Amino acid sequence: MRRPKLSPTAREILRYLRQHASVDGAIEVSRTKLARHVGKSDNWTRQAIKSLEGAGLIEVEHCVGLSGQMLTNSYRLTEG
């Protein structure tokens, strides 16, 4: 299987998720925290996450509170 071409930002986010995920590959972390970690804007970070999701490397669960406010997303590593 061919590895998808990822931006440096996407690779760094994937590395962070791998390092901090639980045994089952799950992690809850805010996009703001990921953006700070990689030193990029929220927009860059969102695009990198979308590319990881599109490449089938992660699944993203967007969490919303009862009153509609955005909560911390959940991510799950899906790669082999």
N, C-alpha and C positions, 0 to 999 in steps of 0.2 A: 504494500500500500504506500502510495506517495504521500509524503508529509506536505501539508499546506504551507504556502508562503505566508509568513506572518511578519508584521511590522515589529521593530524592536520593542515598542510599547506593549504590544500583545504578548510577545515572548516573555517580557518581564512580569506582566500580570499573571500569565500562566505559571511562571516559576513561583510567584508569591502564593497563588492558590494551591499549588502542589505542596509547598512547604507548610502551609497552615491548615490544610484540610484534615478532617477526621479520617479514621481508618476506612470508612465507607465512601470517601471522596467528597463529603459535603463541607461547606464552609459558609458562614454568614459574615459578610463584611460590607461596609458601606462603599459606594462608588467614590465618595469623597476620600476615604482612607486609601483606597487603591490609587486614586489620582495623586495624593500626597506621596505615596510610596514610589511611584514611577516619575514624579516630578513633572506631571503633565496636567493640562486643564481637564475639567470634567468632560468636555466635548471629545477630546482625544481619547480619554479613558472609555467613554461610552462606545466610540467607534471600535476601539480595540476589543472590547467585550463582545460587541456584535460580530466581529470577525472570528473570534474564538468560538462563539456559538454557531456561526455559519459553517465553520470548519468541522463542527461536530465534536469539538474538544471539551466543551462545557455545556451544561444546561443552566438556564437562569430562571429563577422563580422570583417574579416581581411581587413584593409584599406590600399590601395596602391595608391601612388601619380601618376601623369601623367608620370613622368620619371622613375617609377618603385620603388621608395623609399618606405619603410614601414612607415606608419603613425600610429597614436594611434588607437588601436582596439576599437570597440564598443562591449559592452556586454549587454545582456538582460536577466533578471531573467525570468525563465519559470516555476518555481515551483508554486504550489498552495498556 
